Amino acid sequence: MSTATPGSEKSFLRRLTVATQPALTKIAYGSAPFITVFALIHLTAPVMANLGGTSLASQVMLLGREYYQTPFGEKYLVLAPLVIHPISATMKRLLAPRVARPITSILSVTGYSAAVVVALHFFTHRIAPSDPAAPIYSVGPSELDYEYVKFALHEWPWRGFVSYIGLTAVVAWHAAEGLSIIWNAWLRPGFGALRQSAQSRAVGAFLSILPVVTGLYFMWQEPLMVFASHAARFKAAFTRSLYF
């Protein structure tokens, strides 16, 4: 009965790494544009609050749902990329830790931070409100507009602003870092290298979220336009999260 030697195990791991790294890289890079498109559509709504307040933000959100909240779109164009992207990046790191970017790099820190806050955001804004049990009674899509966001800003101003701005900031910063890497990996032969410093990417990311911040501020300045019964259901949904 033969046993595997340490050398054969190392050889197998090397072959596995060589075989999987290109595929995992393509999966990680290929899923990123779907997430970017979703983020741009999703964030258009709070940006439009600068022009028309909560009402316009809610109307734009309803239009965006035609893309990201259909039976096909939510599963395959939004949730699948959001799951595949961090998993493929993590597998690349586990299989080839020596060639992976440091876990303390901006790309890694913002990426893993984004994965955590996006999961919390999805739970608070999608899973918890859909609970059919009392006292939430399944807040339906027609009720779950930007009044829900405004409620959080009124009920927990500091936590509300920190959560929404923090989420937008880490996603934007990670996208800026990732865009530079994907561009230089796939588009440089045809369009030339994208040369940006880490500081310029950070500044660009934070400037891009300013319209979202001001949109949230304008919504916060408006009075709540929900019945007391709806407000109670909103509060019950938010408080399912330990953050609120």
Secondary structure, DSSP 8 states (H G I E B T S, - for coil): -----HHHHHHHHHHHHHHHHHHHHHHHHHHHHHHHHHHHHHHHHHHHHHHHHHHHHHHHHHHHHHHHSSHHIIIIIIIHHHHHHHHHHHHHHHH-TTTS--TTSHHHHHHHHHHHHHHHHHIIIIIGGG--STTT----TTT-SHHHHHHHHHHSHHHHHHHHHHHHHHHHHHHHHHHHHHIIIIIHHHH------HHHHHHHHHHHTHHHHHHHHHHHHS---S-HHHHHHHHHHHTTSTT-
